[in-house]
């Protein structure tokens, strides 16, 4: 996936360099069977934290596409980190469409003793979403607590999940991914379905059924997989399914079938009621321009319908009726889409639900699987505009990073499309900072961001939580993290809650005793307090190689530093300007001098090496490493100052 990476500095969120570069650090993960991602290398004694000694998944599909999935896990815990990870297994399910039974749960100690999990250690909880909102009360979590674990213990459990009602009529999907970062000693997947049922299958890196075995009216497929030595963690990696051994199967032939099935229920939910009509008329009152009407309705939903997170596919896929969402003033992503669709329709503006894999990269499997989509947003054909009203801080027309450059399914039109590319026009960012030094070596200055659409959304979310109580702590933390002994003041340039206007901030600062002008010295560019710099981007390419595909996007970063020296301080030398270009992008650094003012302008334009609709491959990594190496060298440059006659010359 492609999440944003955040560093919290005293309550102020600053995006990390890797996210700014548009690349995704690797998160080695187990297959969907595992409880959570594996953190590789936590203990030096073990090459990996755990391994699947045995994994079995058996799918039995009924004629109506309902199914019974029986799974068995035997997991060897090798480290303390694995003990923490598997001390509690949480299994989510929807009471509305399925049942979940734990058939067995026990541990095997290193000396072979079996210890069954007591019945009171297997229990059911409400999911977070169910606890937060009554309309999601069907979401449950089955919890299995394994006591007395230690490295060397094996955790064993078997479950049976019965899907009584298919998500969509006639739809069944199977998606098993065996992460290359995880050890599998013995894994086997079987699929049985009526011989006459259409089943479209794609497999990669596993042994077994290219064609089914037919017996007694059933078509049976079987796959085996084994990986004794997992791949080491990589700096950058796309989602495991993009390149790991994978099995995909679906009863649907194409994505249009998924779209039509979703629209069947989603269209009914977006019915315009008198209450919806009255609200739409009220919000759009006095606005004649249709685009501005749409913008006003979008802002109302974004800021008035509380978002309750229920991932697409986790439970019922039917959105709630628009009127009930209005009555409750909350909903998940599907509900946000429904009420916005209804409000727009009340003003004669047509829109369509959009299924999207937010943060999931630029590719779409050939097999139509609902699991590829985890989110729903809105598309207005009249304005060729995508909207995500679950993002409370995105202005009309802006999209969060994870929504950009993604393949999507327009359900009303039953067509595959793409959201706007995640390129420099939306993914650019910059800062402008000035430092003024006095003769005593003290300094004052100001940092102003030049945010892109993406970073403006994040900034709004951070500053919306700023108040008089925590402002002083945030201001202090900004200075401390920049290495200055001083103070600073935040000034908001706009209201983070006002989605009708741009938002930014500036940071004014003062620091004492930063430099001694009485001696000859060299000054690298100081950190910009309150700024988001790409100066440390090389740390994301610390490994000499990268063995997996990864996400890379087009982006533009620019930083301008101005150093104003006191009139009496000699400036001996400034660094040379430099320029570097390769397949990964271009880095340019321009140094100039105007009297006592030194200016350095850094510009890093990173490119999507294989285009916006493709992953970068392992062989592309060295180009990024070389590009970032130039950035590191660029920020090493120093301004040399002082009276040279005071320097002692070595014989």
C-alpha positions in Angstrom: 0.0 0.0 0.0 1.0 3.7 -0.2 0.3 5.4 3.2 1.5 8.7 4.2 4.3 8.6 6.8 3.9 11.1 9.6 6.3 12.4 12.2 4.6 14.0 15.2 6.7 16.9 16.5 4.9 18.4 19.5 1.5 17.9 18.0 2.5 19.4 14.6 2.4 16.7 11.9 5.4 16.9 9.5 5.4 14.5 6.6 8.5 12.3 6.4 11.0 12.5 3.6 10.0 9.1 2.2 6.4 10.1 1.8 7.5 13.4 0.2 9.6 11.5 -2.3 6.5 9.5 -3.4 8.0 6.1 -2.5 6.8 3.6 0.0 9.0 2.0 2.6 8.6 -1.8 2.7 6.3 -3.3 5.3 7.0 -7.1 5.3 3.7 -8.8 5.9 2.4 -12.3 6.3 -0.4 -13.6 4.1 -4.0 -12.6 4.8 -4.1 -15.6 7.1 -1.8 -14.0 9.6 -3.0 -11.8 12.4 -0.7 -8.8 11.7 2.4 -7.8 9.7 5.7 -9.4 10.7 8.4 -7.1 11.9 11.6 -8.7 10.5 14.9 -8.9 12.4 13.7 -7.9 15.9 15.9 -10.6 17.4 19.4 -11.2 16.2 19.1 -14.9 17.1 16.4 -15.5 14.5 16.3 -14.7 10.8 12.6 -14.1 11.1 10.1 -13.7 13.9 7.8 -16.6 13.0 7.0 -19.2 10.4 3.9 -21.0 9.1 4.8 -24.6 9.9 1.4 -25.6 8.4 -1.3 -23.6 6.7 -4.5 -25.0 5.2 -7.3 -23.2 3.5 -10.3 -25.1 2.1 -13.1 -23.3 0.2 -16.3 -25.2 -0.5 -18.7 -23.1 -2.7 -22.4 -23.7 -2.9 -24.5 -23.2 -6.1 -25.7 -19.8 -4.8 -22.0 -18.7 -4.4 -22.3 -18.9 -0.6 -19.4 -20.8 0.8 -17.7 -22.5 3.8 -14.0 -21.6 4.4 -12.1 -23.8 6.8 -8.6 -22.7 7.8 -5.9 -24.2 9.9 -2.8 -22.5 11.2 0.3 -23.9 12.9 2.7 -21.0 13.6 6.1 -21.4 15.1 7.0 -18.4 17.3 10.7 -17.7 17.2 11.1 -14.4 19.0 9.6 -12.3 21.8 8.2 -10.0 19.1 6.3 -13.0 17.7 5.0 -13.9 21.1 3.5 -10.4 21.5 2.1 -10.5 18.0 0.3 -13.9 18.3 -0.7 -13.7 22.0 -4.1 -12.7 20.8 -5.7 -13.5 17.4 -8.6 -11.3 16.3 -10.9 -12.6 13.6 -13.4 -10.1 12.2 -16.8 -11.1 10.6 -20.2 -9.8 9.9 -23.2 -11.4 11.7 -25.4 -10.2 8.8 -23.9 -12.4 6.2 -21.7 -15.0 7.9 -20.9 -17.1 11.0 -17.5 -17.8 12.4 -16.6 -20.8 14.5 -13.3 -21.6 16.3 -13.0 -25.4 15.9 -9.8 -25.8 17.8 -7.2 -23.6 19.6 -4.1 -24.8 21.4 -0.4 -24.4 21.8 2.5 -26.9 21.4 5.4 -26.2 23.7 9.0 -26.8 22.5 9.0 -30.2 24.2 5.8 -31.3 22.5 3.2 -30.6 25.3 -0.3 -29.6 24.1 -2.2 -27.0 26.0 -5.7 -26.2 24.9 -7.0 -22.7 25.1 -9.7 -22.5 27.8 -13.2 -21.8 26.6 -13.4 -18.5 28.4 -10.3 -17.4 26.5 -12.3 -17.6 23.2 -14.9 -14.8 23.2 -16.7 -12.3 20.9 -16.4 -8.6 21.0 -18.0 -5.7 19.2 -15.8 -4.3 16.5 -14.6 -0.7 16.9 -17.1 0.5 14.3 -20.0 -1.3 15.9 -19.2 0.3 19.2 -19.0 3.7 17.6 -22.2 3.6 15.7 -25.4 1.5 16.1 -25.9 1.0 12.4 -22.8 -1.1 12.2 -23.8 -3.5 15.1 -23.4 -6.5 12.8 -19.6 -6.2 12.9 -18.1 -8.7 15.4 -14.6 -9.8 16.4 -13.9 -13.3 17.6 -10.9 -13.2 19.9 -8.6 -16.1 20.8 -6.2 -15.5 23.7 -3.2 -17.9 23.8 -1.7 -18.0 27.3 1.9 -18.8 28.4 3.6 -18.3 25.1 7.4 -18.3 24.7 9.8 -18.4 21.8 9.8 -22.0 20.5 6.0 -22.4 21.1 3.7 -23.3 18.3 0.3 -21.6 18.1 -2.4 -23.8 16.5 -6.0 -22.9 15.6 -8.7 -23.9 13.2 -11.6 -21.8 12.1 -14.7 -22.3 10.0 -16.3 -19.3 8.3 -19.7 -19.8 6.7 -20.9 -17.2 4.3 -24.6 -17.6 4.3 -25.3 -14.7 2.0 -22.9 -13.8 -0.9 -21.8 -10.1 -0.9 -23.4 -9.9 -4.4 -25.7 -12.3 -6.2 -23.6 -15.1 -7.6 -20.3 -13.6 -6.5 -17.6 -15.7 -4.9 -14.0 -14.5 -4.6 -10.8 -16.2 -3.4 -7.6 -14.3 -2.9 -4.6 -15.9 -1.2 -1.2 -14.2 -1.1 1.9 -15.8 0.3 4.2 -12.9 1.2 7.8 -13.4 0.2 8.8 -11.9 3.5 7.3 -14.9 5.4 8.4 -18.5 5.8 5.9 -21.2 4.8 7.0 -24.8 5.4 3.8 -26.4 4.2 0.9 -24.4 2.7 -2.1 -25.8 0.8 -5.2 -24.2 -0.6 -8.2 -26.1 -2.0 -11.3 -24.9 -3.9 -14.4 -27.0 -4.6 -17.3 -25.6 -6.5 -20.2 -26.9 -8.7 -18.7 -28.0 -12.0 -21.1 -25.8 -14.0 -20.3 -22.6 -12.0 -18.1 -20.2 -13.9 -14.7 -19.8 -12.1 -12.0 -17.5 -13.4 -8.6 -18.3 -11.9 -5.2 -16.7 -12.0 -2.1 -18.0 -10.1 1.5 -17.0 -9.8 4.4 -18.7 -8.0 2.5 -21.7 -6.6 2.2 -25.3 -7.7 -1.1 -26.9 -8.6 -4.4 -26.6 -10.4 -4.2 -24.9 -13.7 -7.3 -27.0 -14.5 -9.8 -28.5 -12.0 -10.5 -32.2 -11.3 -14.2 -33.0 -12.0 -15.8 -35.6 -9.7 -19.5 -36.1 -8.7 -20.5 -32.7 -10.2 -17.8 -30.8 -8.3 -14.8 -29.0 -9.8 -11.8 -29.3 -7.4 -8.6 -27.3 -7.5 -5.6 -27.6 -5.3 -2.4 -25.5 -4.8 0.7 -26.0 -2.8 3.3 -23.5 -1.7 6.6 -23.6 0.2 9.2 -21.0 1.1 11.8 -22.1 3.6 13.9 -18.9 3.5 11.9 -15.6 3.5 13.2 -12.6 1.8 14.9 -10.0 4.0 13.1 -6.8 4.6 13.5 -4.2 1.8 13.7 -0.4 2.1 10.9 0.0 -0.5 8.1 -2.4 -1.5 4.8 -2.4 -3.1 1.9 -4.4 -1.6 2.8 -8.1 -1.3 0.1 -9.2 -3.8 1.8 -7.3 -6.6 4.8 -9.6 -6.7 4.4 -12.4 -4.2 3.0 -15.9 -5.0 -0.8 -15.4 -5.3 -4.0 -17.3 -6.1 -7.0 -15.4 -7.4 -10.4 -16.9 -8.3 -13.7 -15.2 -9.0 -17.1 -16.2 -10.3 -17.4 -12.8 -12.0 -15.9 -12.5 -15.5 -15.1 -8.8 -15.5 -15.1 -5.7 -13.3 -18.3 -4.5 -15.0 -20.2 -7.3 -13.2 -18.9 -6.0 -9.8 -20.0 -2.5 -10.7 -23.5 -3.4 -11.7 -23.9 -5.6 -8.6 -22.9 -2.7 -6.3 -25.0 -0.2 -8.1 -28.1 -2.4 -7.8 -28.3 -1.6 -4.0 -26.3 1.6 -3.9 -28.7 3.3 -6.4 -31.7 2.5 -4.3 -30.0 3.9 -1.1 -29.5 7.3 -2.8 -33.2 8.0 -3.1 -34.1 11.7 -2.8 -36.5 12.1 0.1 -38.3 15.3 1.1 -35.7 15.8 3.9 -32.8 15.4 1.5 -34.5 17.8 -1.0 -35.1 20.4 1.7 -31.4 20.2 2.9 -30.1 20.4 -0.7 -32.2 23.5 -1.4 -31.1 25.1 1.9 -27.4 24.5 1.3 -27.5 25.7 -2.3 -29.7 28.7 -1.7 -28.6 31.8 -3.5 -26.0 29.8 -5.6 -26.7 29.8 -9.3 -23.5 28.2 -10.6 -23.9 24.4 -10.7 -20.3 23.7 -9.9 -20.5 26.0 -6.9 -23.7 24.2 -5.8 -21.9 20.9 -6.0 -19.0 22.4 -3.9 -21.4 23.7 -1.2 -23.1 20.3 -1.0 -19.7 18.5 -0.8 -18.5 20.8 2.0 -21.7 20.2 4.0 -21.3 16.4 3.8 -17.6 16.5 4.5 -18.0 18.7 7.6 -21.4 17.5 9.0 -21.5 13.7 8.4 -19.2 12.1 11.0 -17.0 9.4 9.4 -17.2 6.0 11.0 -14.6 3.7 9.5 -15.9 0.4 8.0 -13.8 -0.9 5.3 -15.4 -1.9 2.0 -15.9 -5.6 1.9 -15.9 -6.1 5.7 -19.5 -7.1 6.2 -22.5 -6.0 4.3 -21.8 -4.0 1.2 -25.2 -2.3 1.2 -25.0 1.4 2.0 -27.6 2.8 4.3 -30.4 4.9 2.9 -29.5 8.6 2.5 -32.3 9.7 4.8 -31.1 7.5 7.7 -27.6 8.8 7.2 -29.0 12.4 7.4 -31.0 11.5 10.5 -27.9 10.0 12.3 -25.3 12.4 10.9 -22.7 9.7 10.6 -21.7 6.9 8.1 -18.9 5.1 6.5 -17.4 5.8 3.1 -20.3 4.1 1.2 -22.7 6.2 3.2 -20.8 9.4 2.5 -21.1 8.6 -1.2 -24.9 7.9 -0.9 -25.9 11.0 0.9 -23.7 13.2 -1.4 -25.2 11.5 -4.4 -28.7 12.1 -3.2 -28.0 15.8 -2.3 -26.5 16.4 -5.8 -29.4 14.6 -7.5 -31.8 16.9 -5.6 -30.2 19.8 -7.5 -30.2 17.9 -10.8 -26.5 17.0 -10.7 -25.7 13.4 -11.5 -22.9 11.6 -9.8 -21.7 8.0 -9.4 -20.2 5.9 -6.6 -16.6 5.0 -7.2 -15.0 1.9 -5.8 -11.3 2.5 -5.2 -8.3 0.7 -3.5 -7.1 3.7 -1.5 -3.3 3.6 -1.1 -3.2 0.4 -3.1 -1.1 1.5 -6.1 -1.7 1.9 -9.8 -2.5 -1.6 -10.9 -5.7 -3.7 -11.0 -5.8 -7.5 -11.1 -7.1 -9.1 -14.2 -9.4 -11.2 -12.0 -12.3 -9.1 -10.6 -12.0 -9.4 -6.9 -13.9 -7.2 -4.4 -10.9 -7.3 -2.1 -8.9 -5.0 -4.4 -11.3 -2.1 -3.3 -11.3 -0.9 0.3 -13.0 2.5 -0.1 -15.7 4.4 -2.0 -15.6 8.0 -3.3 -17.7 10.1 -5.7 -17.3 11.1 -9.3 -19.3 13.9 -11.0 -19.1 13.4 -14.8 -20.4 16.9 -15.6 -17.2 18.4 -14.0 -14.9 15.4 -14.6 -14.3 15.6 -10.8 -13.5 13.0 -8.1 -14.5 13.9 -4.5 -13.7 12.1 -1.2 -16.0 13.6 1.4 -14.6 11.3 4.1 -11.6 13.6 4.0 -12.8 16.4 6.3 -9.9 18.7 5.3 -9.8 18.4 1.5 -11.1 21.3 -0.5 -13.5 20.8 -3.3 -11.5 19.1 -6.1 -8.7 18.0 -3.8 -8.0 14.3 -3.1 -5.9 12.7 -0.4 -2.6 11.1 -1.5 -4.0 7.6 -1.4 -6.9 8.4 -3.8 -4.6 9.7 -6.6 -3.3 7.7 -9.5 -5.6 4.7 -8.7 -7.7 2.4 -10.8 -11.3 2.8 -9.9 -14.7 1.4 -10.8 -17.5 3.8 -11.7 -20.5 1.8 -10.7 -23.3 3.7 -12.5 -21.4 3.5 -15.8 -20.0 0.0 -15.0 -16.6 1.1 -16.3 -13.0 1.1 -15.1 -11.3 4.5 -14.9 -8.5 6.2 -13.1 -8.3 9.1 -10.7 -6.0 12.0 -11.5 -2.3 11.1 -11.6 -0.3 11.6 -8.4 2.1 14.0 -10.1 4.0 17.2 -9.5 0.9 19.3 -10.1 -0.7 17.8 -7.0 2.3 16.4 -5.3 4.6 19.4 -5.3 5.9 21.0 -2.1 8.3 23.6 -1.0 9.5 26.1 1.6 11.1 29.5 1.8 13.2 30.3 4.8 15.3 33.4 5.7 18.0 33.6 8.4 19.3 37.1 9.6 22.4 37.0 11.7 23.7 39.8 13.9 27.3 40.4 14.8 27.0 38.5 18.1 25.9 35.3 16.2 22.3 35.5 17.1 19.7 34.9 14.4 16.1 35.6 13.5 14.1 34.4 10.6 10.9 33.2 9.1 9.8 29.9 7.5 6.9 29.8 5.0 5.6 26.6 3.5 4.6 26.3 -0.2 2.2 23.4 0.2 0.8 21.1 -2.5 -2.8 20.0 -2.5 -1.8 16.8 -0.7 0.2 18.5 2.0 -2.4 21.2 2.5 -4.9 18.5 3.5 -2.5 17.1 6.1 -1.7 20.6 7.4 -5.4 21.4 7.9 -5.9 18.2 9.9 -2.9 19.0 12.1 -3.7 22.7 12.8 -7.4 22.0 13.4 -6.3 20.3 16.6 -4.2 23.3 17.6 -5.5 25.3 20.5 -4.3 27.8 23.1 -3.4 25.0 25.5 -1.0 23.1 23.2 0.2 25.9 20.9 3.1 26.9 23.2 4.3 23.3 23.4 4.2 22.9 19.7 6.1 26.1 19.1 8.8 25.0 21.6 9.0 21.5 20.1 9.6 23.0 16.6 12.6 24.9 17.8 14.0 22.1 19.8 13.7 19.6 16.8 15.6 22.1 14.6 18.5 22.3 17.0 18.1 26.0 17.9 18.3 27.6 21.4 15.5 30.0 21.1 11.8 30.6 20.6 9.3 30.8 17.8 5.7 31.8 16.9 3.2 30.1 14.7 0.9 32.2 12.5 -1.9 30.5 10.7 -2.5 31.9 7.2 -6.2 31.1 7.0 -8.7 28.9 8.9 -8.0 25.1 8.7 -11.8 24.5 8.9 -12.6 26.9 6.0 -12.7 24.7 2.9 -13.5 27.7 0.6 -10.0 29.2 0.8 -6.4 27.9 0.7 -4.6 27.3 4.0 -1.0 27.8 5.1 1.1 28.9 8.0 4.4 30.6 8.8 6.8 30.3 11.6 8.8 33.3 13.0 11.8 32.4 15.1 14.7 33.8 17.1 17.8 32.0 18.4 20.8 33.0 20.4 24.5 32.1 20.1 24.1 30.1 16.9 27.5 31.0 15.4 30.8 32.7 16.4 31.9 35.2 13.8 35.1 35.9 15.7 36.6 32.8 14.1 36.8 31.4 10.6 34.2 28.8 10.1 31.9 26.9 7.7 28.2 27.1 7.9 26.0 24.4 6.3 22.4 25.4 5.6 20.6 25.5 8.9 17.4 23.5 9.3 14.2 25.4 8.6 12.2 25.6 11.8 8.7 24.5 11.1 9.6 23.4 7.6 9.4 20.1 5.8 12.7 19.5 4.1 13.9 16.7 1.8 17.5 17.1 3.0 17.5 13.7 4.7 15.9 11.8 1.9 19.0 9.7 1.3 18.3 7.8 4.6 15.4 6.0 2.8 17.9 4.5 0.4 20.4 3.3 3.0 20.4 -0.2 1.6 22.6 -0.7 -1.4 20.0 -2.8 -3.3 16.3 -3.3 -3.3 14.9 -6.6 -4.5 11.1 -5.9 -4.8 9.0 -3.7 -7.0 7.9 -0.5 -5.3 5.6 2.5 -5.8 7.1 5.7 -7.2 5.3 8.8 -8.2 6.1 12.1 -10.0 6.8 14.8 -7.5 8.5 18.2 -7.2 10.2 19.6 -4.2 11.8 23.1 -3.9 13.5 24.7 -1.0 15.0 28.3 -0.9 17.4 29.3 1.9 18.6 32.9 2.4 21.4 33.7 4.8 22.0 37.4 5.6 25.4 37.9 7.3 26.3 41.0 9.3 28.0 43.8 7.3 31.4 43.3 9.0 31.8 39.6 8.5 33.9 38.6 5.5 32.4 35.9 3.3 35.3 33.8 2.0 33.5 31.3 -0.3 30.2 29.7 -1.2 29.7 26.3 -2.7 29.5 25.7 -6.5 26.1 25.2 -8.0 25.4 21.7 -9.2 23.0 19.7 -11.4 22.4 16.0 -11.7 20.0 14.0 -13.8 19.2 10.3 -14.3 16.2 8.0 -15.0 14.8 8.7 -11.5 14.7 12.5 -11.9 16.7 15.7 -11.6 18.3 17.5 -8.8 19.5 21.1 -9.1 21.2 23.3 -6.6 21.9 27.0 -7.3 24.1 29.1 -5.0 24.1 32.9 -5.5 25.5 35.9 -3.6 24.3 39.5 -3.5 26.5 41.4 -1.1 26.1 39.9 2.4 23.1 37.7 1.3 23.7 34.1 0.3 20.9 32.2 -1.4 20.7 28.5 -2.0 17.8 27.0 -4.1 17.3 23.2 -4.1 15.0 21.6 -6.7 14.3 17.9 -6.7 12.0 16.6 -9.5 11.4 12.9 -9.1 9.8 10.9 -11.9 7.6 7.8 -12.2 10.2 5.9 -14.1 7.8 3.6 -15.9 4.9 6.0 -16.1 2.0 6.8 -13.7 0.2 3.5 -14.3 3.1 1.1 -13.5 5.3 0.1 -10.6 8.9 0.8 -10.4 11.0 -2.4 -10.6 13.9 -3.5 -8.4 16.4 -2.5 -11.1 15.1 1.1 -10.9 16.2 1.4 -7.3 19.9 2.3 -7.9 18.8 5.4 -9.9 16.8 6.7 -6.9 19.8 6.0 -4.6 22.1 7.9 -6.9 19.7 10.8 -7.2 19.3 11.0 -3.4 23.0 10.8 -2.9 23.3 14.0 -4.9 20.8 15.6 -2.5 22.9 14.5 0.5 26.0 16.0 -1.1 24.1 19.2 -2.0 23.1 19.8 1.6 26.7 19.2 2.8 27.9 22.5 1.2 29.0 25.2 3.5 29.5 29.0 3.4 33.0 29.9 4.6 33.2 33.1 6.6 35.6 35.0 8.8 38.9 36.9 8.7 41.5 34.6 7.2 44.5 36.5 8.7 43.4 35.1 12.1 44.0 31.6 10.9 47.2 29.8 11.9 48.9 28.2 8.9 50.5 24.8 9.6 54.1 24.6 8.5 
